[in-house]
Amino acid sequence: MSLLSIQDLKAGYGLIEVLHGISLEVHEGEIVAVIGANGAGKTTMLMTVSGCVPVRSGSIHFNGASITKQATCKLVQMGIAHAPEGRKIFPRLTVLENLQMGAFTRKDNQITSDLQKMYQYFPILEERKHQLGGTLSGGQQQMLAIARALMSRPKLLILDEPSLGLAPMIVKQILEVIRELNKTGMNGEVGKGMSVLLVEQNAHHALEISHRGYVMESGRITLSGPSQDLLKDKRVQEAYLGFE
Ligand code: ATP
């Protein structure tokens, strides 16, 4: 079943149209990757799904309901969480306060146990829980941005460039957490995994971890399919995987 469905989406900034009619689906339980060069419009698409950039035409549905004009805070309540490009954690709040902010729409009593889960995924966050977010390293801030998004217990986790500028060991750790969440969700139940929409410039990472992928060029989807097929596609290999 389709969890996120984007149809013929157009959006942009001021006089500039960046997305010229994007269609994309994320099914329940999938990791979907969007790859593309700098400036292709990947971040703009994610920001449009999250309600931060207005839709000019086309539609976005989540879990069967239209979210084309939905406010961001409502989207969080509906089950969409976005870890934005460049981390954008709250630098003057502590790690713990950042994580608590991620749960601000929740009214259940599992917030404390979810905090413990975040510390299991990313033990360094527990060690640094009383430290200000802005004093963390880039990799630690990325972990915090993902963990903060997870604290809303999303059905769909949106990740923008989670590997950007990070050391290979940290990237590996983050990818493993994403894989685990996709398999079993936050309750550790097989078959109840979280769906993920992932934007990455590192096409290797993105296609290796995802089930399906889309290639975006200048605001248009030019290719899509199972990630294993895209990894073998000559055009993808030449343009994004560094093959000669
Ligand atoms: P990157 O990987 O560099 O973030 P991207 O594929 O995510 O690339 P976008 O960040 O969505 O691409 O940018 C698409 C286009 O929109 C670019 O030409 C960019 O300059 C422009 N753009 C992005 N944000 C804004 C903004 N706030 N105001 C005006 N133009 C913008």
Boltz pocket constraint, residues with backbone or C-beta under 6 A from the ligand:
constraints:
  - pocket:
      binder: B
      contacts: [[A, 13], [A, 16], [A, 18], [A, 36], [A, 37], [A, 38], [A, 39], [A, 40], [A, 41], [A, 42], [A, 43], [A, 44], [A, 45], [A, 85], [A, 201]]
      max_distance: 6.0
